[in-house]
Amino acid sequence: MVEMKLSITVILLLFLASCSSGSYPITSPHYNIPSGSKLVIKEDLVLLPNSGRVYIQYGRVVSTKEVDQYFPHCWLVSWKIYNHPIKIKMGSFNIVGSQKYEISLQNMEYSIEYASASNFLLAGSPGGTTISEYTTTLKIDSSEQQNIREFSCSHWADPIDDDHLTVAQINRTLGKLAELMIVK
């Protein structure tokens, strides 16, 4: 009996290990963008005064206020904030690391439900809507533009039926302004 439990445990552990290891195809939202890939900026971008980010959505530069968090959007991060405009020049950035993370956000207001026939209180519970922010962050490097060191893409979505952005979705978001080029 003990040997059977041990055998089942070993088989289960091997199965779980096989699910979590291995690489995903480039079309998968779980594909890990490899170091050595490139982010190519195809048009000069302007970092506005007192801002540390340039946002791109629907293939164009947008302001912070214009970003629709529910749809794919990307941004470049400057490590210094200037009181005058700074140009991010056309060129290529080497990708030296990547990370995917998911943050779950929940509306913490109390939801209250009433019985339909009367105003009798059935339940009052913390909760509300849950949404996840799916983000891919790339550490980038360029000898010509050492102040620009990070590139991220994100969107908010229902945690049950959505996932991280694929490489194709990131490139569609960038449009003609930039391109993520994957090393094979």
C-alpha positions in Angstrom: 0.0 0.0 0.0 2.8 2.4 0.9 4.7 1.5 -2.3 1.5 2.2 -4.3 1.1 5.7 -2.7 4.7 6.4 -3.3 4.4 5.4 -6.9 1.4 7.6 -7.5 3.1 10.5 -5.8 6.2 10.1 -8.0 4.1 9.9 -11.1 2.1 12.9 -10.1 5.3 14.9 -9.4 6.8 13.9 -12.7 3.6 14.9 -14.5 3.5 18.3 -12.8 7.2 18.9 -13.5 6.6 18.1 -17.2 3.8 20.7 -17.3 5.8 23.5 -15.9 9.1 23.0 -17.7 9.8 23.3 -21.4 9.5 26.2 -23.7 6.3 27.7 -25.3 6.0 28.5 -29.0 6.3 32.2 -30.0 2.5 32.4 -30.5 1.9 31.6 -26.8 1.2 34.3 -24.3 3.6 32.4 -22.0 6.5 32.6 -24.5 9.5 34.0 -22.7 11.2 36.6 -24.9 14.8 35.5 -25.0 17.8 37.7 -24.2 19.5 38.7 -27.4 16.3 39.7 -29.1 15.8 43.4 -30.1 13.4 46.2 -29.7 13.8 48.4 -32.8 12.5 52.0 -32.6 11.6 53.0 -36.2 10.7 56.7 -35.5 12.1 59.2 -33.1 9.9 59.4 -30.0 9.6 62.4 -27.6 9.7 62.0 -23.8 7.7 65.0 -22.5 9.1 67.3 -19.8 8.7 65.9 -16.2 7.7 62.5 -17.5 9.6 59.3 -17.2 7.6 57.3 -19.8 6.5 57.4 -23.4 3.2 55.4 -24.0 2.3 53.7 -27.3 -1.2 52.3 -28.1 -2.8 51.5 -31.4 0.4 52.3 -33.2 0.7 55.9 -32.0 2.2 57.8 -29.1 -0.5 58.6 -26.5 -0.5 60.6 -23.3 -1.0 59.0 -19.9 -4.6 60.2 -19.8 -5.3 58.7 -23.3 -4.1 55.2 -22.4 -7.0 52.7 -22.3 -5.8 50.2 -19.7 -8.2 47.5 -20.9 -6.4 47.3 -24.3 -2.8 46.5 -25.1 -0.4 49.4 -24.5 3.3 49.7 -24.2 5.8 52.2 -22.7 9.4 53.0 -22.6 10.9 54.1 -19.3 13.6 56.7 -18.8 15.7 56.4 -15.6 16.0 60.2 -15.5 13.2 62.7 -15.5 14.1 66.0 -17.3 12.4 69.4 -17.2 12.6 69.6 -21.0 11.7 67.2 -23.9 14.0 64.4 -24.6 14.2 62.5 -27.8 14.4 58.7 -27.9 16.2 58.2 -31.2 15.5 55.6 -33.9 17.7 52.6 -33.2 17.8 49.3 -31.6 17.8 48.1 -28.0 19.2 44.8 -26.9 16.9 42.8 -24.7 18.9 41.6 -21.7 16.1 40.1 -19.6 12.3 39.6 -19.5 9.7 39.1 -16.9 6.0 38.5 -16.9 3.8 39.2 -14.0 0.1 39.4 -13.1 -1.5 41.7 -10.5 -5.0 41.1 -9.4 -7.0 44.1 -8.5 -10.3 43.9 -6.6 -13.0 46.4 -5.9 -13.1 46.3 -2.1 -16.6 47.9 -1.7 -19.1 45.7 0.0 -21.6 44.1 -2.3 -25.1 43.8 -0.8 -27.8 41.6 -2.2 -31.5 41.8 -1.3 -34.3 39.2 -1.7 -36.5 40.0 -4.6 -39.8 39.9 -2.6 -38.7 42.2 0.2 -35.9 44.5 1.3 -34.5 41.7 3.5 -30.7 41.7 3.6 -29.4 38.3 2.3 -25.7 38.9 2.3 -23.1 41.6 2.7 -19.6 40.6 1.8 -16.4 42.2 0.8 -15.7 41.6 -2.8 -16.8 43.1 -6.0 -15.2 42.9 -9.4 -11.8 41.3 -9.8 -9.5 42.3 -12.7 -6.0 41.3 -13.6 -3.2 43.4 -15.0 -1.0 41.3 -17.3 2.4 42.9 -17.8 5.5 41.9 -19.8 8.6 43.9 -18.8 11.8 43.8 -20.8 15.1 45.0 -19.6 16.7 46.8 -22.5 20.2 48.2 -23.3 21.6 50.6 -25.8 25.1 52.1 -25.8 23.7 55.2 -27.6 20.7 55.7 -25.2 21.8 54.5 -21.8 19.0 56.3 -20.0 16.3 54.1 -21.6 16.5 50.8 -19.8 13.0 49.3 -19.6 10.1 48.5 -22.0 6.8 47.1 -20.8 3.5 46.1 -22.4 0.3 45.5 -20.5 -3.5 45.3 -20.4 -6.3 44.8 -17.9 -8.6 41.8 -18.3 -10.8 39.3 -16.6 -8.5 36.7 -14.9 -10.8 33.9 -16.0 -10.6 34.3 -19.8 -7.5 36.3 -20.7 -3.8 36.1 -20.5 -0.5 37.9 -21.2 0.1 39.5 -24.6 1.8 37.5 -27.4 4.7 38.9 -29.4 2.2 39.5 -32.3 -0.1 41.5 -30.1 2.8 43.6 -28.8 4.0 44.3 -32.4 0.4 45.3 -33.4 0.3 47.6 -30.4 3.6 49.2 -31.6 2.4 49.6 -35.2 5.0 51.3 -37.4 6.7 53.1 -34.5 8.7 50.1 -33.2 9.1 46.3 -33.5 10.0 43.5 -31.2 12.4 41.2 -33.2 12.9 37.8 -31.7 16.2 36.0 -31.9 15.8 32.4 -32.9 
